[in-house]
Amino acid sequence: TLFIKLQEPQDIENISNSNQKFILLEVEIINAASTELLLSINDKSAEFLSAEGFNYEPLNPSELNFQIDNTLWGNFKLKKNQMVKGNLIFKVKNSFLPKTFEWNGSDRVVINF
């Protein structure tokens, strides 16, 4: 069983000459029940659904042209009651309003905003 905590998404950079921007979402993932959990965080691990009905996947931070501290990406091994915390980055429309965050890696967790 996973517990997932989210902070409010933050705008970090508008993309010039487009109607898109990058947002940052601080995520905390806690292994609440398993003896050991292997967690792989990548572009298929989560989806962010906007109020307009668009789905966005997290971006690989190593493929961006700017540096973000404490990114949450890669493979982790969590023992019971251990956690990992960091930032996921999404490229969204400027009009983005969060509706639902869905964690798809290992357990499925849905969080409504």
C-alpha positions, 0 to 999 in steps of 0.5 A, a space after each residue: 500500500 502506498 501513501 502519496 502526498 502532493 503539494 500544490 503545483 507551481 509554475 516554473 517557466 513559460 515556454 516562449 512562443 507557445 501556449 505552454 508552460 512547465 509546472 513542478 509538483 512536489 510528491 512524497 511516496 511512502 511504502 506503508 505496508 510492503 516489506 520491500 517495494 521496488 519503485 520505478 519513477 518514469 514517464 509512465 508512473 503518473 498522469 496529471 489530468 487537467 480540468 479541460 480533460 487533457 492528460 499530461 505525463 511527467 518529463 524526464 528531468 535530464 532531457 530539459 534545458 534547465 536544472 530543477 533541484 530534488 527531482 523524483 526520477 529513477 529507481 528506488 527501493 523502499 523498505 516498510 515505512 520508508 519514503 521518497 520525496 521530490 519533484 515531478 515536472 510536467 509540460 502543460 497548457 498555460 490554461 492548466 487547472 489541475 483536476 486529478 493526479 493519478 499514480 500508476 506505478 505499482 499501486 494505483 492511487 488517484 488524488 483529486 484537486 
